[in-house]
């Protein structure tokens, strides 16, 4: 049986060599972005969180996060499915494992898009659609912004929509369950699957069951499970919609009782905001304007609502972070869905022209110097004092694997595979005197700094001289200082 599957796999690769080559190129580009960001100390906070989470799993422990400061990281964002990556940390206990995983899973998410595209439009058009997908802004920026649970969610969403399309409903249910184990927001996407099944496939019982079941789980998850995991005093509900209401129920009440005021504010907040409109326009153009004509776009509603209605700011609203990655398989299946409907009315040349146009648009994005893949040919992207990288090995040796460490955000990923890693923040001085209040910074075994790297997340006026002065006042002493590489290691005296 295994031999038969292997023969089918080899045959599939041989029959789709150009597509396999495309996936390989994308994987290499993603790997370059992730590895270079890590070794040049650009990767940061989220990379540290997920590295520590996977490290805890690899040690057969609960995923406590010292850097996020919650009892259990699943109380911050619910993604227990990441535990399936644990064996990779047994093989190679290194944060770069996450970069490899994300590059592979994003590449594989193009497979169902290619398969469905080839089924309806032929191999060449499927290659054009797949190329446009792999070059899409959502995947590019996700690869360029640390590691997140969407590394698993993106391929699951792709196979979910494919399964809806080809009516493999057992796989649809499985994908919905997996999404519910990847992030609380994705539970709402699962609920929208039920709506799509009702409206598009007329699967009323299944659709209703998935919709109600997902909503019930969402309530239980956000009201009971996550607060219990995080500890009530540390639970962060990420409610950033205060301009619409103090809670989801309050928001719904305002929408129902004051629909005109609510709609006016919604329009003003979304369509008179340059960052939000830029994100929406980029999304529309990336789908060839087809996203408005397919039921599949309903799957994007939770993500867009969570981001566009938030008061958080450009971090949530823009397209240059990882939040848009989950939308990419959705809008490209919208394109396939709409193109399939119109191809019976137009010539094959028109279908090919539309696929070419979509591909050219994505290639144009890639060639823009501000887009991540363009960084691969940018010499400045690789620039780093080689002494900084070589000097880290000595610091790792001094600190060891079992000690607690505090470091600036760009250094934390390199020390995150341990029990206790803490972030150097902008809270202020670390000791009490008549003018300064103790801020509760963690007292760790070591504080690791590097004068050649930016002190991100701290006030500009807070220099390394300030750190030296403050650390000495709370009992730290320099035990290693290398002016050539910039590394400084402080140790807490007993």
C-alpha positions as CSV (number, residue, x, y, z in Angstrom):
1,X,0.0,0.0,0.0
2,X,2.8,2.4,0.9
3,X,4.6,1.6,-2.3
4,X,1.4,2.4,-4.3
5,X,1.0,5.8,-2.6
6,X,4.7,6.5,-3.3
7,X,4.3,5.7,-7.0
8,X,1.3,8.0,-7.2
9,X,3.2,10.8,-5.5
10,X,6.2,10.4,-7.9
11,X,3.8,10.3,-10.9
12,X,2.0,13.5,-9.7
13,X,5.3,15.3,-9.3
14,X,6.5,14.2,-12.8
15,X,3.2,15.4,-14.3
16,X,3.4,18.8,-12.6
17,X,7.0,19.6,-12.6
18,X,6.6,23.3,-13.2
19,X,4.2,23.6,-10.3
20,X,6.6,21.7,-8.0
21,X,9.4,24.1,-9.2
22,X,7.2,27.0,-8.4
23,X,6.6,25.7,-4.9
24,X,10.3,25.2,-4.5
25,X,11.2,28.7,-5.5
26,X,8.5,30.1,-3.1
27,X,9.9,27.9,-0.3
28,X,13.4,29.2,-0.9
29,X,12.3,32.8,-0.9
30,X,10.4,32.4,2.3
31,X,13.3,30.6,3.9
32,X,15.7,33.4,2.9
33,X,13.4,36.0,4.4
34,X,13.0,34.1,7.7
35,X,16.6,33.1,8.2
36,X,18.0,36.5,7.3
37,X,15.6,38.2,9.7
38,X,16.7,35.9,12.4
39,X,20.4,36.0,11.9
40,X,20.4,39.8,11.5
41,X,18.3,40.3,14.6
42,X,15.2,41.6,13.0
43,X,12.8,38.9,14.3
44,X,11.2,39.8,17.6
45,X,8.4,39.4,20.1
46,X,6.1,36.9,18.4
47,X,9.0,34.7,17.3
48,X,10.0,34.5,21.0
49,X,6.5,33.6,22.2
50,X,6.1,30.7,19.8
51,X,9.6,29.5,20.3
52,X,9.1,29.3,24.0
53,X,5.7,27.7,23.5
54,X,7.1,24.9,21.3
55,X,10.1,24.5,23.7
56,X,7.7,23.9,26.6
57,X,5.8,21.3,24.6
58,X,9.1,19.6,23.7
59,X,9.8,19.4,27.4
60,X,6.4,17.8,28.1
61,X,5.3,20.9,30.0
62,X,2.3,23.3,29.8
63,X,3.0,26.3,27.5
64,X,3.6,28.9,30.1
65,X,4.9,32.1,28.6
66,X,7.2,34.3,30.7
67,X,7.6,36.8,27.8
68,X,3.9,37.2,27.4
69,X,3.4,37.0,31.2
70,X,0.4,34.7,31.2
71,X,-0.1,31.4,33.2
72,X,-0.7,29.5,30.0
73,X,-0.2,31.0,26.5
74,X,-3.4,29.3,25.4
75,X,-5.2,31.8,27.5
76,X,-3.7,34.6,25.4
77,X,-4.5,33.0,22.0
78,X,-5.9,29.5,21.7
79,X,-3.7,27.4,19.4
80,X,-3.2,23.9,21.0
81,X,-2.8,22.4,17.5
82,X,0.7,23.8,17.4
83,X,1.7,20.8,19.7
84,X,1.9,18.7,16.5
85,X,5.2,20.6,15.7
86,X,6.8,19.3,18.9
87,X,8.8,16.5,17.3
88,X,10.6,19.0,15.2
89,X,12.0,20.6,18.3
90,X,13.2,17.2,19.5
91,X,15.1,16.9,16.2
92,X,16.5,20.5,16.2
93,X,16.0,22.7,19.2
94,X,16.3,26.0,17.3
95,X,13.9,28.8,16.6
96,X,14.7,28.5,12.9
97,X,12.5,25.4,12.9
98,X,9.5,27.7,12.9
99,X,10.8,29.5,9.8
100,X,11.2,26.3,7.9
101,X,7.7,25.2,9.0
102,X,6.0,28.4,7.9
103,X,7.7,28.4,4.5
104,X,6.7,24.8,3.8
105,X,3.1,25.2,5.0
106,X,2.5,28.4,3.0
107,X,3.9,26.7,-0.1
108,X,1.7,23.6,0.3
109,X,-1.4,25.8,0.7
110,X,-1.1,26.5,-3.0
111,X,-1.7,22.8,-3.8
112,X,-5.6,22.8,-3.5
113,X,-5.7,26.1,-5.5
114,X,-3.6,24.5,-8.3
115,X,-5.6,21.3,-8.3
116,X,-8.9,23.0,-8.6
117,X,-7.6,25.5,-11.1
118,X,-6.2,22.7,-13.3
119,X,-9.4,20.8,-13.1
120,X,-11.4,23.8,-14.5
121,X,-9.0,25.9,-16.6
122,X,-6.1,23.6,-17.5
123,X,-2.5,23.4,-16.3
124,X,-1.1,26.6,-17.6
125,X,-3.9,28.8,-16.2
126,X,-3.6,26.9,-12.9
127,X,0.1,27.8,-12.8
128,X,-0.7,31.4,-13.4
129,X,-3.3,31.5,-10.6
130,X,-0.9,29.6,-8.3
131,X,1.9,32.0,-9.0
132,X,-0.3,35.0,-8.3
133,X,-1.3,33.3,-5.0
134,X,2.2,32.6,-3.9
135,X,3.3,36.1,-4.6
136,X,0.2,37.6,-2.8
137,X,0.8,40.4,-0.3
138,X,-0.7,38.4,2.6
139,X,1.7,35.5,2.3
140,X,4.7,37.8,1.7
141,X,4.2,39.9,4.8
142,X,3.4,36.9,7.0
143,X,6.7,35.4,6.0
144,X,8.4,38.7,6.8
145,X,6.8,39.1,10.3
146,X,7.9,36.4,12.7
147,X,6.1,33.1,13.1
148,X,2.3,32.7,13.9
149,X,-0.3,30.0,14.2
150,X,-1.5,31.0,10.8
151,X,1.4,28.9,9.4
152,X,-1.0,26.0,10.0
153,X,-4.2,27.8,9.5
154,X,-3.5,29.0,5.9
155,X,-3.2,25.5,4.4
156,X,-6.1,24.2,6.4
157,X,-8.4,27.1,5.1
158,X,-7.2,26.3,1.5
159,X,-8.1,22.6,1.9
160,X,-11.3,23.5,3.7
161,X,-12.6,25.6,0.7
162,X,-11.4,23.0,-1.8
163,X,-13.4,20.4,0.2
164,X,-16.5,22.5,0.2
165,X,-16.1,23.0,-3.5
166,X,-15.7,19.3,-4.3
167,X,-18.3,18.3,-1.7
168,X,-16.1,16.3,0.6
169,X,-18.0,17.1,3.8
170,X,-16.1,14.9,6.2
171,X,-13.0,16.8,5.3
172,X,-14.9,20.0,5.8
173,X,-15.8,19.0,9.3
174,X,-12.3,18.0,10.1
175,X,-10.9,21.3,8.8
176,X,-13.4,23.2,10.9
177,X,-12.3,21.3,14.0
178,X,-8.6,22.0,13.3
179,X,-9.3,25.7,12.8
180,X,-11.1,25.8,16.2
181,X,-7.8,24.5,17.7
182,X,-5.7,27.2,16.1
183,X,-7.1,30.6,17.2
184,X,-10.3,31.9,18.8
185,X,-10.9,34.2,15.8
186,X,-10.8,31.2,13.5
187,X,-13.7,29.7,15.4
188,X,-15.8,32.5,13.8
189,X,-14.4,31.5,10.4
190,X,-15.6,28.0,11.1
191,X,-19.0,29.4,11.9
192,X,-19.1,31.2,8.5
193,X,-18.4,27.8,6.9
194,X,-21.9,26.8,8.0
195,X,-23.4,29.9,6.3
196,X,-21.5,29.1,3.1
197,X,-22.7,25.5,3.1
198,X,-26.3,26.7,3.5
199,X,-26.2,29.4,0.9
200,X,-23.9,27.8,-1.7
201,X,-24.4,24.1,-1.3
202,X,-27.9,24.0,0.2
203,X,-26.6,21.7,3.0
204,X,-29.0,23.0,5.6
205,X,-28.5,20.5,8.4
206,X,-24.7,20.3,8.1
207,X,-24.4,24.1,7.7
208,X,-26.6,24.8,10.7
209,X,-24.8,22.3,12.8
210,X,-21.4,23.8,12.0
211,X,-22.6,27.3,12.5
212,X,-24.3,26.7,15.9
213,X,-21.6,24.4,17.1
214,X,-18.8,26.9,16.3
215,X,-20.6,29.8,18.0
216,X,-21.2,27.7,21.1
217,X,-17.6,26.7,21.2
218,X,-16.5,30.4,20.7
219,X,-18.6,31.5,23.7
220,X,-17.3,28.7,25.9
221,X,-13.7,29.3,24.7
222,X,-13.7,33.1,25.3
223,X,-15.8,33.2,28.4
224,X,-14.6,30.1,30.3
225,X,-11.7,28.1,28.8
226,X,-9.3,31.0,28.0
227,X,-9.8,33.0,31.2
228,X,-9.3,29.8,33.2
229,X,-6.0,29.0,31.3
230,X,-4.6,32.5,31.6
231,X,-5.8,33.3,35.1
232,X,-8.5,35.9,35.4
233,X,-6.1,38.7,36.4
234,X,-4.0,38.0,33.3
235,X,-6.7,37.2,30.7
236,X,-6.5,39.5,27.7
237,X,-9.7,39.5,25.7
238,X,-8.2,41.7,23.0
239,X,-11.3,43.9,23.1
240,X,-10.2,47.0,21.1
241,X,-13.6,48.1,19.9
242,X,-14.6,50.6,22.6
243,X,-15.9,53.2,20.1
244,X,-18.6,50.7,19.2
245,X,-19.4,49.3,22.7
246,X,-17.8,48.0,25.9
247,X,-18.4,44.4,24.9
248,X,-19.7,42.3,22.0
249,X,-23.2,42.3,23.4
250,X,-23.0,46.1,23.8
251,X,-21.8,46.5,20.2
252,X,-24.7,44.3,18.9
253,X,-27.2,46.3,21.0
254,X,-25.9,49.6,19.6
255,X,-26.1,48.2,16.0
256,X,-29.7,47.2,16.6
257,X,-31.0,50.1,18.6
258,X,-29.0,52.9,16.8
259,X,-28.5,51.5,13.3
260,X,-28.1,54.9,11.5
261,X,-25.5,56.2,14.0
262,X,-23.8,52.8,14.0
263,X,-23.7,52.6,10.2
264,X,-22.5,56.2,9.9
265,X,-19.7,55.6,12.3
266,X,-18.8,52.4,10.6
267,X,-18.6,54.1,7.2
268,X,-16.5,56.9,8.6
269,X,-14.1,54.7,10.5
270,X,-13.5,52.3,7.6
271,X,-13.8,54.2,4.4
272,X,-12.4,57.5,5.5
273,X,-9.4,55.9,7.0
274,X,-6.5,55.9,4.5
275,X,-4.8,52.8,6.0
276,X,-8.0,50.7,6.0
277,X,-9.0,51.7,2.5
278,X,-5.5,50.9,1.3
279,X,-5.8,47.4,2.8
280,X,-9.2,46.8,1.3
281,X,-8.2,48.1,-2.1
282,X,-5.1,45.9,-2.1
283,X,-7.3,42.9,-1.2
284,X,-9.9,43.7,-3.9
285,X,-7.2,44.1,-6.6
286,X,-5.5,40.9,-5.5
287,X,-8.7,39.0,-6.2
288,X,-9.2,40.6,-9.6
289,X,-12.3,42.3,-8.1
290,X,-14.0,38.8,-8.0
291,X,-14.3,38.6,-4.2
292,X,-17.7,40.4,-4.3
293,X,-19.2,37.7,-6.5
294,X,-18.6,34.5,-4.6
295,X,-20.1,33.1,-1.5
296,X,-16.7,32.2,-0.3
297,X,-16.0,35.8,0.6
298,X,-18.2,35.3,3.6
299,X,-15.3,33.3,5.1
300,X,-13.3,36.6,5.2
301,X,-15.9,38.5,7.2
302,X,-14.6,37.6,10.7
303,X,-11.0,38.6,9.9
304,X,-12.0,41.8,8.2
305,X,-14.5,42.7,11.0
306,X,-11.9,42.0,13.7
307,X,-9.3,44.2,12.0
308,X,-11.3,47.0,10.4
309,X,-13.5,47.8,13.5
310,X,-10.7,47.7,15.9
311,X,-9.4,50.8,17.7
312,X,-5.9,49.3,17.9
313,X,-4.4,51.3,15.0
314,X,-2.3,50.6,11.9
315,X,-0.9,47.4,13.4
316,X,-4.3,45.7,12.9
317,X,-5.6,47.7,10.0
318,X,-2.7,47.5,7.5
319,X,-1.8,44.8,5.0
320,X,1.9,44.7,6.0
321,X,1.6,42.4,8.9
322,X,0.6,38.7,9.1
323,X,-3.1,39.3,9.6
324,X,-4.0,39.2,5.9
325,X,-2.4,35.8,5.2
326,X,-5.6,33.9,6.1
327,X,-7.5,35.9,3.5
328,X,-5.3,34.8,0.6
329,X,-6.7,31.3,0.0
330,X,-10.2,32.8,0.4
331,X,-9.9,35.5,-2.2
332,X,-8.1,33.2,-4.7
333,X,-10.8,30.6,-4.4
334,X,-13.3,33.4,-5.0
335,X,-11.4,34.1,-8.2
336,X,-11.6,30.5,-9.3
337,X,-15.3,30.3,-8.4
338,X,-16.2,33.4,-10.4
339,X,-13.9,32.5,-13.3
340,X,-15.5,29.1,-13.5
341,X,-19.0,30.7,-13.8
342,X,-18.0,33.1,-16.6
343,X,-15.8,30.7,-18.7
344,X,-19.0,29.2,-20.2
345,X,-19.8,32.6,-21.7
346,X,-16.3,33.7,-22.9
347,X,-13.6,32.2,-25.0
348,X,-10.6,30.3,-23.5
349,X,-8.4,33.2,-24.4
350,X,-10.4,35.6,-22.2
351,X,-10.0,33.2,-19.3
352,X,-6.2,33.0,-19.9
353,X,-6.0,36.8,-20.2
354,X,-7.7,37.2,-16.8
355,X,-5.3,34.7,-15.2
356,X,-2.3,36.5,-16.8
357,X,-3.6,39.9,-15.5
358,X,-3.9,38.5,-12.0
359,X,-0.4,37.1,-12.2
360,X,1.1,40.3,-13.5
361,X,-0.5,42.3,-10.7
362,X,1.1,40.0,-8.1
363,X,4.4,40.1,-9.8
364,X,4.2,43.9,-9.8
365,X,3.7,43.8,-6.0
366,X,6.8,41.6,-5.6
367,X,8.9,44.0,-7.7
368,X,7.9,47.0,-5.5
369,X,10.9,47.7,-3.3
370,X,8.7,47.9,-0.2
371,X,7.4,44.4,-0.6
372,X,9.2,41.5,1.3
373,X,10.3,39.4,-1.7
374,X,12.0,42.4,-3.2
375,X,14.3,42.4,-0.1
376,X,15.9,39.2,-1.4
377,X,17.9,41.2,-4.0
378,X,18.5,44.1,-1.7
379,X,22.1,44.1,-0.4
380,X,21.1,46.2,2.7
381,X,18.8,43.4,3.8
382,X,21.8,41.2,4.5
383,X,23.9,43.8,6.2
384,X,25.0,43.0,9.7
385,X,28.3,43.4,11.4
386,X,29.7,39.8,11.3
387,X,31.2,40.3,14.7
388,X,27.7,40.6,16.2
389,X,26.7,37.2,14.9
390,X,30.0,35.5,15.8
391,X,30.0,37.0,19.3
392,X,26.6,35.4,20.2
393,X,28.1,32.0,20.6
394,X,30.2,33.1,23.6
395,X,27.2,34.8,25.2
396,X,25.1,31.6,24.7
397,X,27.9,29.6,26.4
398,X,28.1,32.0,29.4
399,X,24.3,32.2,29.9
400,X,23.7,28.5,29.4
401,X,20.3,26.8,28.8
402,X,18.8,26.7,32.3
403,X,19.1,30.4,33.4
404,X,16.6,33.2,33.2
405,X,17.4,36.0,30.8
406,X,16.1,39.5,30.1
407,X,17.0,41.1,26.7
408,X,15.8,43.6,24.1
409,X,13.1,42.4,21.7
410,X,15.5,41.7,18.8
411,X,17.7,39.5,21.0
412,X,14.9,37.5,22.8
413,X,14.3,35.0,19.9
414,X,17.9,33.8,20.3
415,X,17.4,32.9,23.9
416,X,13.7,31.9,23.9
417,X,14.1,28.1,24.0
418,X,14.2,28.2,27.8
419,X,11.9,28.3,30.9
420,X,12.3,32.0,31.6
421,X,12.9,34.8,29.0
422,X,11.8,38.3,29.6
423,X,11.5,41.4,27.4
424,X,13.4,44.6,28.1
425,X,10.5,47.2,28.0
426,X,10.0,50.9,28.1
427,X,8.6,51.0,31.6
428,X,11.5,52.9,33.0
429,X,14.1,52.6,35.7
430,X,14.5,49.4,37.6
431,X,15.2,50.6,41.1
432,X,13.7,52.8,43.8
433,X,14.9,56.2,44.8
434,X,13.2,59.4,45.8
435,X,12.2,60.2,42.2
436,X,11.8,56.9,40.5
437,X,9.2,54.2,41.1
438,X,10.1,50.5,40.7
439,X,8.2,49.2,37.7
440,X,8.2,45.5,38.4
441,X,10.8,44.5,35.7
442,X,11.7,40.8,36.1
443,X,14.7,40.0,38.1
444,X,16.5,37.4,36.0
445,X,19.9,35.6,36.3
446,X,21.2,37.5,33.3
447,X,20.6,40.6,31.3
448,X,21.9,40.5,27.7
449,X,22.5,43.6,25.6
450,X,24.2,44.5,22.4
451,X,25.4,48.0,21.7
452,X,25.4,47.5,17.9
453,X,21.7,46.5,17.9
454,X,18.7,48.8,18.4
455,X,17.2,49.1,21.9
456,X,13.7,48.6,20.5
457,X,10.7,48.9,22.8
458,X,12.4,51.4,25.1
459,X,12.4,55.2,25.1
460,X,15.0,56.8,22.8
461,X,16.6,58.6,25.7
462,X,17.1,55.4,27.6
463,X,20.7,54.6,26.6
464,X,23.1,51.8,27.5
465,X,24.7,54.1,30.0
466,X,21.3,54.3,31.7
467,X,21.1,50.5,31.8
468,X,24.5,50.2,33.3
469,X,23.7,52.7,36.0
470,X,20.4,51.2,36.8
471,X,21.5,47.5,36.7
472,X,24.3,48.2,39.1
473,X,21.8,49.7,41.6
474,X,19.7,46.4,41.6
475,X,22.7,44.1,42.0
476,X,23.9,43.3,38.5
477,X,27.6,43.2,37.5
478,X,29.1,43.0,34.0
479,X,30.7,39.6,33.5
480,X,31.3,39.8,29.8
481,X,31.8,42.7,27.5
482,X,33.1,42.6,24.0
483,X,33.4,46.0,22.4
484,X,34.1,44.5,18.9
485,X,30.9,42.5,18.8
486,X,28.9,44.8,21.1
487,X,27.7,42.1,23.5
488,X,27.3,42.8,27.2
489,X,26.3,40.3,29.8
490,X,25.1,41.3,33.2
491,X,24.8,38.7,36.0
492,X,22.7,39.1,39.1
493,X,24.9,38.9,42.2
494,X,23.7,36.7,45.0
